[in-house]
Amino acid sequence: MRIKLLFLMVLVVFALGIVSSIIIINNKAISEVDLVAVNDVVKTAEKNWGKISEDTFRNSELKLPFSIIDVTGNVIYQTMGNQFNNIDDAIKNRDQLIDLKLNNDIVGKIIIRNDEEEMMAQMKRELIVSITSIFAFLMIICTVMMGYIDRNLLKPFKQLQNFAVNVARGNLAIPLNMDRNNYFGAFTESFDLLREELGCARQREYESNRSKKELVATLSHDIKTPVASIKAVSELMLMQAKDDKVIKHVNIINSKAEQINLLVTDMFHATLEELQQLKLTITEESSKVLENMIESVNYDNEIDYEPIPECIILMDPVRLQQVIDNIISNSYKYAGTKVRIAASINDGYLELHFIDYGPGVSEGELPLLFNKYYRGKNVEGSNGSGLGLFISKYFMENMEGEIGCFNWKCGFTVVLKVKLAF
């Protein structure tokens, strides 16, 4: 409403300026010569020639300034305010010259002043004053308008912009001051309500995450209890067992229980999206530890493996054990055959080839096996979530290694490349 009023004032000032200019121009019309008054002055001057004084033209009705000169150019009489210089200037000024005669002889001249130039100069001065006043007033109005726009539009908009930046950065503690008098008053209130709702949503998310972590901690504690019992029973069985096969199986049970205990310590992951929170501790280890990792999953001697070349490799033992367990578990689950492991050193890596003799997978599925949640077409009747190879790839890449797979004529092969330590 106030902006409309200011705009209306600008229009009014413009209109007044135009009207005043028109009035000034119309009021400065060129003065018309009164021929009767001029003739009366001529007759009076001729009649009183030689004795012209200040009182001679007291009753004259001629409004224009005039001068009377003799034939030599001397000024005999001139009206107040009139300044006669010479005939040449009078001609240049386009003054009216009338001869004065006495006995048919020219004795002088009456020079009636042409005031057009003075009038135009005065009109210009009045127009300049008028236009200057109008522009000064318009400048004042524009200054007031700019101040009003800055205070009521630009500053609130800037506040909204800063508020949006704070919200985008997650800083929800700074409120947005509400002013119902500006055009953004309603928006200000809505945005501040949005901030409060976002703050509440964040608090709820925090409470949810805390509850999740508490649940994970509780589950971790609950899982460790039966695992400890399994370890205790397996240790007791080791003390009592005499048969080598039984001793080997009990050792496997014991090692797996220890592995579960280590995994439960960080509880694997609360959600798959938090996978990056799983920390890897990469150390330099002898390649001989791989034989123990393989033996820990060598149930009923289903795995044949060549001697591992002696070298120093970079790995996280716990995570690499998970990778090997995933690969062997998949072979047992989907191939159902013996597994052969071939080892060699190539291009700065220790390569382990896990070879089974099952049906393999279709060529179109090979690039998809390491995707999250992907399970092949041959998984019917088998439990799984499609995360094993995805997680294995994550671990191998973070240990500076690689993992891949391919079909061969008699089965399926998974290749692990473990980085050598130089």
N, C-alpha and C positions, 0 to 999 in steps of 0.2 A: 504493500500500500504506500509506504514511504517512497519507494523508488518511483512509483507512478506519479506521486506528487512532485518529485524533483524533475522528472521528465516534463510534466505539465508546466512547471515553472520555466524550464528552458524554452519551451514552445511559446509561452506568453512573452518572455523577454525578446525572442526573435520577432514576434509579431509587433511588439511595441517599437522595436528598432526600425522595422520597415515603415510603420506608420509615422514615426517621428521624422524619418528621412524624407518621406513624401511631403509632410507638412512644411519642413524647412525649405524644400525646393519650391513648393507652390508659393510660399510667403515671400520668396525672393524674385518675384516677377519683375521684369525690366520696367522702370517708371516711364509712363507715357508723357509726351510733351504736351502741355496745355497751351494751344496756339493763341487763345484769347489772352492768357496771362503773359505770354511772350510778347504779343503785339502791344499790350498795355505798358510793359517795361520799355519797349523800343520807343513808344510815343513819349513816355515820361522822360526818358533819357534825352531825346532830341529837344524836348521842350525846355528842359532845365540844363541844357549843355552849357558848360562854363561855370555853373553854380551847383553842381551835383554834390550832395552831402549825405551823411548817414540817415537823415530823415527823409530823403527823397523817395526811397522805395519802402518806407515803413508799412504802407498799406498794400504792398504787392502780393498777389496770390500765386506767384510762381514759386513752386516748391523746390525746383532744381537749383543748385548753386550756379552762380554766374559771375562774370567779371566784365568791366567796361574799360576799354583801352582807347587811347587816341591814335592818330595815324602814325605816330612815332613808336608805338608799342608800350608807352607808359601806362601804368594802371591808374585809372581815375577812381574806380570804385570796384569793390568785390564783396560778395556775401561772406558772412562769418564762416570760418572753417574752410573756405575755398582758397586754394593756393595756385595762382596763375604764374607760369614761368615765362613762356614765350609762345609765339604763333606756331612754331614748328611742333612743339610738344602738344599743343591743342589739336593740331591736325592729326598727329600720330594717335592721340587718344580718341579721335573721331568726335571731338566736341563740335557743337553747332555754332557756326560763326554768322552773325547778322550785322550788316553795315548800318551805321548811323549817319544820317544825312542832315545837312543844314544848308538851306538854299541850294539844294541839288548837289551840294558838295559833300563828299564822304569825309566826315570829321573823326570817325572812330568806329569801333566794333564792339558788339556785345557777344561774349563767348559763354555759351551755356554748357556747363560741365556735363560730360557723359560719365555717369557713375556706374556703368555696367561692370567694369573691371573690379572696382572696389566692392560692388555687391557680390560678384562671383567669389572674390577672395574671402569676404565675410561668410558667404554660404559654405565655402570649403572649410573654414575654421569651425563653423557650427556643426557641420557634418562630422569632422574629425573628432570634435568633443563628444558628439552623440555616439558615434561608432565606438570610440575608446571606452566610453562609459558602459555601453552595452557589452563589449567584450570583457571588460573588467568584471561586470556583474556575472556574465556567463562563466568566467574563470572561477569566481567565488562559488557559484553553484556547482560547477564540475568538481572543484576541490572537495566541497561538502559531499557530493555524490560518491567520489572515489573513496573518501574516508568511510562513508556509510557502507559501500560495497566491501571494502577491505575488512571492516569490523564485523559485518553481518553475513558476508558470503565467503570471502577468501580465508579469513582466520578460522572460522568453523570448518571449512573444507580441509584446511591444513591440519586441524586437530583430528579430523576423521582419517586423513592420510597417515598421520603419525600413529593413531590408534590401530589402523590396519597393519602397519609395520610391526608394532609391538605384538599384536595377536599372531601374525605370521611367524614371529620369532619365539612364540610360546610364552611371552611375558603377559600374563593375564592379571597381574596384581595392580596395574595402573588403570584406574577408572576413567571413563570419558565424561567430563563435566557437561552437565545438561543445561541448556539455556533455551527455554521455550520461546524467547523473543526473536530468535533468528530462524531463518528458513530451514535449517537442519535440525530444529528442535526435536521433531518426531523421530527423525532418523537417529539422532543422538541417543534417544531413549532406547530405541530398538537395538542399536549396536551395543549399548552397554548391557542390555539384557542378554544379547548374544555372548558377550564376554563372560557374564556370570554363568550362563549355561555351559560354555566351554570349560570354565573352571570346575564346575560341578562334574562334567563328563570326565575331565582329567582326574579329578579326585576319585571318581568311581573306578576309572581304569587303574589308578594306583592301588586302590583297595582290592580290586580283582587280581592284579598281579601279585600283590602281597599274599592274598589268600592262596593263589596258585603256588607261590613259593613255599608257603607254609604246608600246603598239601604235599608238594614234592618232598619237603624235608621229613614230613610224617611218613610218607611212603618209603623214603630211603631208610628211615629208622626201622620200619616194620619189615622191610625186605632183608636188611642186614641180620635181623634176629634168626630167621630160618637158615640163611646162608651160613651163619656162624655154627648153627647146629649141624648143617651138612658137613662143614669142615671138621667139626669135632668127631662126628661119626666116621668120616673117611679116615681120619688119623687113627682112630681106634681100630678100624678094619685093617689098616696097614700094619698095625702092631700084631694082629692076629692072623693075617693072611700068610699062606705058605706057597700057594700056586703062583707062578710067574705071571700068568695071564690075568689072574684076579688082582695081583699087585699092580699091574700096568693099568687096568681099568680103574682101580681105586685112585691111583695117582692122577689119572685124567679127571676123575670126579673132583679130586682135591684142587687141581690146578684151575679147573673151570669155576669152582666155588670162589677161589681167590680172584679170578678175573671178574666174576660178577660183583664181588666186593669192591674192586677198584672202579668198575663202571658205575655202581650205585653211588659212589662217593660224589661224583659230579652229576649223577642221575641222568646220564646220557643227554637228554635235552627236554625242557618243558614243552616246547613246541618245535616243529621243524624250522620255523622261521628264526629261531634263536640258535641255529646250528653254528653261526659264526662265534658264539660265546664259548664253544668248546675249545679249550686251550690245548695246544700241542706243545710238548716239550721235546724238541729235537736234539738228539745227542749222537755222538759217534759210537757205534757199536760194531762188534765183530759179526761177520756174516754167519758164524756158527750158531748164534742165538736163533736163527731161522729154523734150524733143525728141531730145536725144542718147541718152537711154535707149531711146526708141522706135526710133530708127534703128539701135541696136546689135542689134536683133532683126528688122529689116525685110529679111528675106531675099527676094531676087528681087522687091522692091517689092510685096509682098503686103499691105502696110499702108497705108491711106489715113487721114490724120489732118488735122484742122483746126488752124489756128494756136492755140497754147496761150495763153490770156489771161495777160498779164503781171501777176504778183503775187509776193509772198514767202510761201513755204510752210514748214511744219515737217516735217522728214523726216530719215531716215538714208539717204543716197544709196545705200549698198551694199544695205541691206535693201529699199528701194523698188525697186531694180533687180531684185532677186530676185522680188518680187511681180509686177512687169510681165512678167518672163521666164516665170513660171509661167502667167499668164493667156494670153499669146500662144502659149506652147508647147501649152497645152490646146486652144486654137482650131485651131492647125495639126493637132494629133493627132486631135481628135474631130470637128471641123466640116469641115476640109479646104477651106475657102473663104478668100477675102480677108477682111481684118479692117479695120473702120472704127472710128476713135477720135474721139469727140466730146467737147469740153471746155467747161465753163462754170463760173461762180462762183455758188454758192447757199448762203445761210445760214451764212456763215463757212467754207465748204469750197470747194476746187477739185475739181469732179467730173469724172472721166474715165470715159466709157462705152466699153467695148470690145465692139464689136458684130460678130458673125459671122452667116453665112447658112446655118448647118447645121441639122440636125434638132432641136436643143435637147434638153431633158430633160423627163421627165414631171413634172407638177405635184407629185406626191407625193414626188419625190426632191429638190425644190428646198431644203427645210429641212435636208436631210441632207448636202449637198455639202461643207459646211465641217467635218463631223465627222472625227475621226481615223480613218484607214484606210478611209474609205468611198469606194467607186468605183461609179459609175452602171452601169445596165444596158447602156449602149452602149460599154463598154470592151473588148469581146471582141477579141482580137488586138492589143491595144495594151498596151505596157509601162507600169507605174506602180505606186505603192504607196498611193495615196490620201492622201498627206500634203501635196501642193502647196497646195491651198486652205486646209487646216487651218493650215499654217505661215504662209501669207499673211495669214490673219485675225489670227494672233498678232502678226505684225509691224505690221499696220495699227492694231490696238487700242493697241499700245505706242507708236505714233507719234501717238496721239490722233486717229486717223482711223477710217474704217469701210470695210467691203467687203460687197457684196451681189450678188445675181444675180436674173435673171428671164427668162422666155421672152417673145419678141415674135413677131408673126405670121410673120416670115421668118427667124427664127433665135434666137440666144441672146445675152444681154447680161450682162456683169459690170461693176459700178459700183464705182469707187474714190473715196472721199471723203478728200482730203488737207487737213489742217487749215491754215487761213490763219494767218500770223503778224501780230498786231496791235501 
